[in-house]
């Protein structure tokens, strides 16, 4: 991959658009399914004859499956080829979506959501790997911008789309909506994606996969149940503790292992370490907002789901506004200043939601959500790009697996932590009021603010070959 012709996008200009578009199909489906089900839960519970609280397993099973199976995706892509695995993942996800739509009982639905999560776990890291192998490093910013757009749009439109589909058709359509997207993505992937794979392939680390997968699943299960117990508290605490011990046991196990399920040696790369750890902290806070804001508008202010969706939808379109200026921002400020400064701005914008009242004009709410969408887009795009900027070509599949696990966990942690905060602030069994939401926004803003010092540990010249940072270039 040392020469220009090694990259598909340098041999064919149309692939510079087509490959990111193909990957975007997968990212959009995966991100939609992380959120679209939530607004359909009451209708699903009524249809399946169970209580609404029992339906939480239909949400957590998907997220847990994603987190558990992401570590194996890189190895499978290296073993069987990126195009083949990506197309198969799209097919599994699409078929599982159809099976979720026809499920007639909660246990069947949960099993199909696990299968859907398995397909999603293959789609997103392998899709990212396809991008990294198709674009030269100097074009990586543009590729990552295209890739980030569906990741930003999905969580925002998911709840309102789920509400509209459930209200005007049936809750089953929140799954059926994936079918045309999935089949189009499969056809495009088979036609335009190269079946790249490394010359040498490593054996699969079964033990490491089990330690990581079970450990992550148990920890996420514990966080999900801090504010609503699905089992006795002693069992929940015991399972959470077991998950933590499994993850801690993985640290010495993975040291110096060439084929570790999650390659922790990547943390020796400063840009990867800072972008995933500090970026993960900022993402956790930022990812809480799309969950809390619709609840504030609907529970706190009494707005309808459609009104709430109209107020929050603008944040997803902000990604389009950021795209033309993203490269300029990087050239002007570099990764260090841009990410640290933007983390502070993100925290300030999140905190400003604590000032929103029922009497606040809708145009002011709309403007505030627009600003949040812009700063969120900048943070997501730039941390995505920095994560892989200095990763050696032979480590790309490892980095997409580890980076994908961390990114997925920040989504679930953001939602879970904000739900726990609201439950703790409101009190056991009580419905949160506006003041409870305001305090939760301030606490979530603090989480994002704590990431800024980590970004300041970057050097001015870090990843300058990707950013084109002017000051670093002139110094060199």
LUMVEX-638900 format. One record per residue (C-alpha): residue in three letters; x, y, z. Coordinates in steps of 0.02 Angstrom, whole numbers, plus 50000, padded with zeros to 5 digits. Layout:
> type,c1,c2,c3
> ALA,X,Y,Z
...
//
This chain:
> type,c1,c2,c3
> UNK,50000,50000,50000
> UNK,50149,50113,49982
> UNK,50107,50176,49807
> UNK,49962,50282,49750
> UNK,49894,50144,49640
> UNK,49874,50032,49791
> UNK,49716,50128,49838
> UNK,49556,50095,49742
> UNK,49503,50278,49753
> UNK,49661,50336,49663
> UNK,49626,50219,49518
> UNK,49443,50268,49501
> UNK,49375,50439,49546
> UNK,49195,50379,49559
> UNK,49245,50264,49703
> UNK,49286,50417,49808
> UNK,49099,50443,49822
> UNK,49034,50266,49799
> UNK,49137,50179,49934
> UNK,49091,50303,50073
> UNK,48910,50293,50013
> UNK,48909,50104,50024
> UNK,48982,50108,50199
> UNK,48856,50243,50245
> UNK,48713,50122,50206
> UNK,48778,50005,50341
> UNK,48813,50143,50466
> UNK,48641,50219,50443
> UNK,48552,50053,50476
> UNK,48660,50014,50628
> UNK,48637,50188,50703
> UNK,48450,50192,50668
> UNK,48423,50027,50756
> UNK,48511,50091,50911
> UNK,48370,50216,50939
> UNK,48221,50186,50825
> UNK,48147,50049,50936
> UNK,48130,50155,51093
> UNK,47976,50254,51039
> UNK,47890,50095,50980
> UNK,47908,50003,51148
> UNK,47729,50032,51214
> UNK,47651,49970,51052
> UNK,47770,49822,51044
> UNK,47731,49774,51224
> UNK,47543,49781,51192
> UNK,47560,49678,51033
> UNK,47670,49545,51114
> UNK,47569,49538,51274
> UNK,47705,49591,51396
> UNK,47739,49740,51508
> UNK,47829,49892,51438
> UNK,47974,49871,51561
> UNK,48003,49694,51500
> UNK,48031,49764,51326
> UNK,48195,49843,51384
> UNK,48277,49677,51343
> UNK,48236,49707,51159
> UNK,48343,49865,51167
> UNK,48487,49803,51275
> UNK,48506,49637,51183
> UNK,48548,49731,51022
> UNK,48676,49847,51104
> UNK,48757,49705,51202
> UNK,48770,49598,51046
> UNK,48857,49740,50955
> UNK,48984,49765,51093
> UNK,49017,49579,51115
> UNK,49044,49535,50931
> UNK,49141,49687,50870
> UNK,49310,49615,50928
> UNK,49296,49468,50808
> UNK,49252,49574,50655
> UNK,49429,49623,50608
> UNK,49492,49444,50611
> UNK,49346,49383,50507
> UNK,49377,49521,50378
> UNK,49561,49474,50367
> UNK,49519,49289,50354
> UNK,49379,49295,50225
> UNK,49402,49464,50139
> UNK,49325,49634,50178
> UNK,49199,49635,50033
> UNK,49133,49461,50069
> UNK,49116,49491,50256
> UNK,49037,49663,50232
> UNK,48907,49597,50110
> UNK,48870,49448,50223
> UNK,48851,49564,50374
> UNK,48727,49671,50277
> UNK,48631,49514,50230
> UNK,48626,49449,50410
> UNK,48569,49618,50475
> UNK,48435,49635,50342
> UNK,48366,49459,50367
> UNK,48368,49481,50556
> UNK,48272,49644,50535
> UNK,48136,49552,50438
> UNK,48130,49416,50572
> UNK,48113,49549,50709
> UNK,47966,49621,50614
> UNK,47872,49456,50610
> UNK,47914,49403,50789
> UNK,47760,49353,50889
> UNK,47839,49339,51062
> UNK,47969,49434,51165
> UNK,48094,49290,51177
> UNK,48094,49270,50988
> UNK,48114,49458,50965
> UNK,48262,49462,51086
> UNK,48348,49319,50995
> UNK,48325,49407,50828
> UNK,48393,49569,50902
> UNK,48548,49473,50956
> UNK,48567,49410,50777
> UNK,48540,49586,50714
> UNK,48675,49648,50832
> UNK,48795,49516,50766
> UNK,48768,49580,50589
> UNK,48790,49759,50649
> UNK,48951,49714,50738
> UNK,49021,49651,50573
> UNK,48955,49797,50469
> UNK,49026,49950,50554
> UNK,49208,49901,50592
> UNK,49228,49811,50425
> UNK,49150,49960,50337
> UNK,49275,50074,50422
> UNK,49415,49955,50372
> UNK,49357,49964,50191
> UNK,49371,50153,50196
> UNK,49544,50150,50274
> UNK,49608,50029,50141
> UNK,49527,50124,49997
> UNK,49590,50301,50033
> UNK,49767,50372,50047
> UNK,49800,50452,50216
> UNK,49795,50629,50146
> UNK,49615,50597,50089
> UNK,49564,50516,50253
> UNK,49477,50671,50322
> UNK,49356,50677,50175
> UNK,49318,50491,50190
> UNK,49287,50502,50377
> UNK,49172,50651,50354
> UNK,49061,50551,50236
> UNK,49067,50404,50355
> UNK,49019,50509,50507
> UNK,48862,50585,50432
> UNK,48749,50431,50454
> UNK,48822,50403,50627
> UNK,48757,50575,50673
> UNK,48592,50569,50578
> UNK,48538,50397,50639
> UNK,48525,50429,50827
> UNK,48434,50593,50796
> UNK,48300,50538,50673
> UNK,48279,50365,50750
> UNK,48156,50410,50889
> UNK,48045,50521,50781
> UNK,48048,50398,50636
> UNK,48001,50258,50755
> UNK,47858,50362,50822
> UNK,47792,50405,50650
> UNK,47803,50226,50587
> UNK,47721,50157,50744
> UNK,47581,50286,50741
> UNK,47537,50280,50558
> UNK,47582,50101,50509
> UNK,47640,49971,50637
> UNK,47787,49948,50756
> UNK,47846,49808,50641
> UNK,47895,49939,50511
> UNK,48034,50003,50623
> UNK,48121,49843,50570
> UNK,48053,49827,50393
> UNK,48125,49999,50349
> UNK,48297,49916,50345
> UNK,48254,49797,50203
> UNK,48273,49912,50051
> UNK,48426,49997,50126
> UNK,48508,49830,50162
> UNK,48478,49752,49992
> UNK,48539,49907,49898
> UNK,48695,49909,50007
> UNK,48730,49725,49970
> UNK,48718,49750,49781
> UNK,48831,49903,49785
> UNK,48959,49818,49898
> UNK,48973,49665,49786
> UNK,48994,49778,49635
> UNK,49116,49912,49694
> UNK,49209,49857,49852
> UNK,49376,49769,49831
> UNK,49400,49606,49926
> UNK,49557,49660,50017
> UNK,49645,49553,50146
> UNK,49822,49549,50218
> UNK,49951,49428,50148
> UNK,49974,49347,50318
> UNK,49829,49304,50432
> UNK,49833,49274,50618
> UNK,49743,49138,50714
> UNK,49588,49189,50810
> UNK,49606,49223,50996
> UNK,49457,49127,51064
> UNK,49504,49148,51247
> UNK,49530,49335,51230
> UNK,49367,49353,51135
> UNK,49271,49264,51273
> UNK,49354,49368,51410
> UNK,49315,49532,51320
> UNK,49145,49485,51253
> UNK,49073,49413,51413
> UNK,49156,49548,51519
> UNK,49088,49691,51414
> UNK,48916,49611,51408
> UNK,48907,49590,51597
> UNK,48968,49767,51633
> UNK,48844,49843,51511
> UNK,48707,49735,51588
> UNK,48752,49805,51758
> UNK,48748,49986,51700
> UNK,48581,49960,51614
> UNK,48508,49893,51776
> UNK,48569,50026,51897
> UNK,48405,50118,51878
> UNK,48286,49975,51833
> UNK,48322,49804,51901
> UNK,48283,49654,51791
> UNK,48352,49538,51925
> UNK,48384,49546,52114
> UNK,48513,49679,52158
> UNK,48637,49551,52227
> UNK,48635,49457,52061
> UNK,48657,49617,51961
> UNK,48804,49673,52069
> UNK,48880,49500,52062
> UNK,48869,49491,51872
> UNK,48939,49667,51854
> UNK,49084,49624,51969
> UNK,49117,49466,51870
> UNK,49120,49568,51709
> UNK,49247,49689,51782
> UNK,49357,49545,51840
> UNK,49351,49466,51667
> UNK,49405,49630,51587
> UNK,49545,49652,51714
> UNK,49601,49473,51681
> UNK,49614,49516,51496
> UNK,49747,49649,51527
> UNK,49889,49530,51577
> UNK,49823,49396,51459
> UNK,49833,49511,51306
> UNK,50005,49580,51346
> UNK,50128,49532,51209
> UNK,49999,49423,51117
> UNK,50011,49449,50931
> UNK,49834,49391,50894
> UNK,49743,49467,51043
> UNK,49555,49489,51016
> UNK,49575,49673,51062
> UNK,49750,49734,51024
> UNK,49794,49840,51176
> UNK,49966,49879,51103
> UNK,49876,50009,50996
> UNK,49868,50119,51151
> UNK,50056,50144,51132
> UNK,50013,50255,50982
> UNK,49983,50424,51063
> UNK,49854,50485,50936
> UNK,49754,50323,50948
> UNK,49762,50322,51139
> UNK,49705,50502,51160
> UNK,49572,50496,51025
> UNK,49492,50338,51095
> UNK,49505,50374,51281
> UNK,49479,50563,51287
> UNK,49367,50551,51134
> UNK,49269,50413,51219
> UNK,49242,50522,51372
> UNK,49180,50668,51267
> UNK,49070,50552,51164
> UNK,48989,50480,51321
> UNK,48929,50652,51373
> UNK,48880,50705,51199
> UNK,48786,50542,51164
> UNK,48675,50570,51316
> UNK,48594,50724,51238
> UNK,48495,50640,51096
> UNK,48420,50527,51230
> UNK,48379,50662,51359
> UNK,48323,50805,51248
> UNK,48167,50721,51175
> UNK,48120,50665,51351
> UNK,48137,50844,51415
> UNK,48026,50909,51275
> UNK,47895,50772,51295
> UNK,47895,50730,51481
> UNK,47951,50899,51547
> UNK,47862,51017,51427
> UNK,47719,50906,51368
> UNK,47759,50919,51182
> UNK,47707,50782,51062
> UNK,47831,50661,50984
> UNK,47813,50751,50818
> UNK,47845,50923,50896
> UNK,47995,50854,50989
> UNK,48063,50776,50830
> UNK,48044,50937,50733
> UNK,48145,51029,50865
> UNK,48285,50900,50876
> UNK,48299,50846,50694
> UNK,48403,50998,50646
> UNK,48553,50933,50743
> UNK,48575,50792,50617
> UNK,48581,50910,50468
> UNK,48721,51008,50553
> UNK,48843,50875,50490
> UNK,48811,50937,50314
> UNK,48854,51114,50368
> UNK,49017,51058,50449
> UNK,49079,50953,50303
> UNK,49137,51098,50191
> UNK,49238,51181,50330
> UNK,49308,51026,50418
> UNK,49470,51022,50320
> UNK,49494,51209,50345
> UNK,49469,51192,50533
> UNK,49602,51056,50542
> UNK,49727,51153,50436
> UNK,49700,51309,50541
> UNK,49697,51238,50719
> UNK,49767,51061,50710
> UNK,49698,50914,50807
> UNK,49760,50971,50978
> UNK,49680,51143,50983
> UNK,49526,51096,50886
> UNK,49478,50944,50992
> UNK,49520,51022,51161
> UNK,49433,51186,51120
> UNK,49282,51102,51043
> UNK,49264,50988,51195
> UNK,49245,51143,51304
> UNK,49119,51216,51182
> UNK,49022,51051,51179
> UNK,49013,51052,51368
> UNK,48953,51233,51370
> UNK,48816,51197,51242
> UNK,48757,51042,51337
> UNK,48753,51144,51499
> UNK,48651,51278,51411
> UNK,48508,51153,51392
> UNK,48486,51174,51580
> UNK,48420,51349,51544
> UNK,48283,51292,51425
> UNK,48107,51312,51496
> UNK,47933,51273,51433
> UNK,47910,51459,51397
> UNK,48071,51470,51296
> UNK,48027,51516,51115
> UNK,48040,51368,50997
> UNK,48157,51466,50883
> UNK,48280,51480,51028
> UNK,48268,51292,51063
> UNK,48293,51261,50877
> UNK,48447,51372,50871
> UNK,48524,51291,51024
> UNK,48498,51117,50952
> UNK,48576,51176,50788
> UNK,48732,51237,50877
> UNK,48744,51074,50974
> UNK,48733,50977,50811
> UNK,48875,51077,50736
> UNK,48997,51057,50881
> UNK,48950,50874,50901
> UNK,48984,50844,50716
> UNK,49155,50924,50730
> UNK,49201,50819,50881
> UNK,49144,50655,50806
> UNK,49225,50684,50636
> UNK,49392,50739,50706
> UNK,49409,50602,50838
> UNK,49364,50472,50705
> UNK,49500,50539,50592
> UNK,49632,50554,50728
> UNK,49601,50377,50789
> UNK,49671,50299,50630
> UNK,49788,50437,50571
> UNK,49949,50355,50634
> UNK,49895,50173,50637
> UNK,50012,50061,50535
> UNK,49930,49977,50385
> UNK,49956,49804,50460
> UNK,49862,49858,50617
> UNK,49709,49933,50531
> UNK,49594,49785,50561
> UNK,49646,49780,50744
> UNK,49617,49966,50765
> UNK,49444,49962,50686
> UNK,49393,49824,50807
> UNK,49457,49910,50963
> UNK,49399,50082,50906
> UNK,49228,50012,50860
> UNK,49205,49931,51031
> UNK,49248,50094,51120
> UNK,49135,50199,51009
> UNK,48989,50079,51029
> UNK,49009,50076,51217
> UNK,49008,50267,51225
> UNK,48836,50265,51144
> UNK,48765,50141,51268
> UNK,48858,50219,51416
> UNK,48793,50392,51370
> UNK,48613,50332,51366
> UNK,48631,50222,51520
> UNK,48722,50351,51626
> UNK,48598,50489,51583
> UNK,48452,50372,51626
> UNK,48535,50327,51792
> UNK,48566,50511,51832
> UNK,48384,50555,51797
> UNK,48323,50411,51905
> UNK,48438,50456,52050
> UNK,48395,50641,52042
> UNK,48207,50613,52029
> UNK,48203,50477,52161
> UNK,48143,50296,52158
> UNK,47988,50270,52053
> UNK,47962,50456,52021
> UNK,47942,50540,51853
> UNK,48081,50668,51822
> UNK,48025,50849,51811
> UNK,48106,50996,51720
> UNK,48225,51036,51863
> UNK,48284,50855,51865
> UNK,48325,50864,51680
> UNK,48418,51027,51703
> UNK,48532,50954,51837
> UNK,48562,50799,51730
> UNK,48617,50908,51584
> UNK,48741,50999,51695
> UNK,48816,50834,51755
> UNK,48827,50765,51579
> UNK,48912,50926,51524
> UNK,49042,50897,51659
> UNK,49082,50725,51586
> UNK,49118,50805,51417
> UNK,49220,50945,51496
> UNK,49334,50818,51582
> UNK,49394,50759,51411
> UNK,49476,50925,51366
> UNK,49637,50901,51469
> UNK,49664,50735,51382
> UNK,49662,50815,51210
> UNK,49790,50943,51269
> UNK,49914,50798,51287
> UNK,49923,50794,51097
> UNK,50073,50878,51017
> UNK,50055,51017,50890
> UNK,50131,50906,50754
> UNK,50027,50751,50791
> UNK,49942,50685,50633
> UNK,49993,50842,50538
> UNK,50013,50734,50382
> UNK,49825,50706,50391
> UNK,49767,50877,50454
> UNK,49888,50983,50351
> UNK,49904,51093,50506
> UNK,49989,51252,50444
> UNK,50089,51290,50601
> UNK,50162,51114,50610
> UNK,50202,51118,50424
> UNK,50291,51285,50435
> UNK,50392,51228,50587
> UNK,50448,51072,50495
//
